[in-house]
Amino acid sequence: MTGEPSFFELGVADPERGRVFYGTLFGWALEAGPTGRGFSIGTAGLPGGMHGGDPGASPYLFFRVDDLDAAVARVRELGGSVEELGEEDAESVARFGRFKLCRDDQGSSFGLHEPPHGK
């Protein structure tokens, strides 16, 4: 269903320290992420990830959309903005889907997530 939370991402300065902290705090099993620069977080019901190089970041909540390109266009039409994250890796897209970080028309952050086709 479109609009439901589908993924969360934690930004930390040091992903290994983050793995130890959150893994110990919540009992999460964290696996190396597809790029090798972070971790995938397996939790009951809502998958997540952790990336490094982002000290003091707030957690990102991603909302599911069926068509990322159409949703990005709609964000912009409504006065919001979309960050360009760089080239999409075909292997990551096939495994995790496509993501965009956005800000609403008041500057609040959120994400859009188009899951892999067939999931």
C-alpha positions in Angstrom: 0.0 0.0 0.0 1.3 3.5 -0.9 2.2 5.8 2.0 2.9 3.2 4.7 6.3 3.2 6.4 8.5 0.7 4.5 12.1 1.3 5.7 14.2 3.3 8.2 17.8 4.5 8.1 20.1 5.5 10.9 22.9 8.0 10.1 25.9 7.7 12.4 29.5 9.0 12.3 31.0 5.5 12.7 28.9 2.5 11.5 30.9 0.0 13.5 30.3 1.9 16.8 26.6 2.2 15.7 26.4 -1.5 15.1 27.7 -2.2 18.6 25.5 0.4 20.3 22.2 -0.4 18.6 22.9 -4.1 18.4 23.5 -4.2 22.1 20.6 -1.9 23.0 17.9 -3.5 20.9 19.4 -7.0 20.3 19.4 -6.3 16.6 21.3 -8.7 14.2 23.1 -6.3 11.8 24.5 -7.6 8.5 27.0 -5.8 6.3 25.1 -3.6 3.8 25.3 -4.0 0.0 27.9 -1.3 -0.4 30.1 -2.5 2.5 29.8 1.0 4.1 27.0 0.2 6.6 24.6 -2.4 7.9 21.3 -3.9 7.1 19.0 -4.1 10.2 16.6 -7.0 10.4 13.8 -6.1 12.7 10.3 -7.5 13.0 8.1 -5.9 10.4 10.1 -2.9 9.2 13.6 -3.4 7.6 16.3 -0.8 8.2 19.8 0.2 7.5 22.7 2.2 9.0 25.2 4.3 7.1 28.3 6.2 8.3 29.8 9.6 7.8 26.6 11.3 9.1 27.4 12.6 12.6 24.4 13.8 14.5 21.9 12.8 11.9 18.3 12.1 12.7 16.7 8.7 11.7 15.2 8.8 8.3 11.7 7.3 7.8 10.9 6.2 4.3 7.3 5.9 3.0 6.4 3.3 0.4 5.4 4.5 -3.1 4.6 2.5 -6.2 6.3 4.9 -8.6 9.3 6.8 -7.3 9.6 9.1 -10.3 6.0 10.2 -10.1 6.2 10.6 -6.3 9.4 12.8 -6.7 7.6 14.9 -9.2 4.6 15.3 -6.9 6.9 16.4 -4.0 8.4 19.1 -6.2 4.9 20.2 -7.4 3.8 20.6 -3.8 6.8 22.9 -2.9 9.1 20.2 -1.4 12.6 19.3 -2.4 14.4 16.1 -3.3 18.1 15.4 -2.7 20.1 13.7 -5.4 21.8 10.6 -3.9 24.0 9.8 -6.9 23.9 6.8 -9.3 21.7 3.9 -8.4 23.5 0.6 -8.2 21.5 -2.1 -10.1 22.3 -4.8 -7.5 21.2 -2.7 -4.6 18.0 -1.6 -6.5 17.2 -5.3 -7.2 17.7 -6.2 -3.6 16.4 -3.2 -1.7 14.5 -1.0 -4.2 15.0 2.7 -4.9 15.2 5.6 -2.3 15.1 9.4 -2.3 15.6 11.8 0.6 13.1 14.6 0.6 12.0 17.7 2.5 8.4 18.9 2.7 7.4 22.4 1.9 8.3 23.4 5.5 11.7 21.8 5.5 11.0 18.6 7.4 12.9 15.5 6.2 11.4 12.3 5.0 12.2 9.6 2.5 10.4 7.8 -0.4 11.0 4.1 -1.1 10.0 2.1 -4.1 10.5 -1.5 -3.1 12.0 -4.0 -5.6 9.5 -5.1 -8.2 7.5 -8.1 -7.0 7.9 -7.3 -3.3 
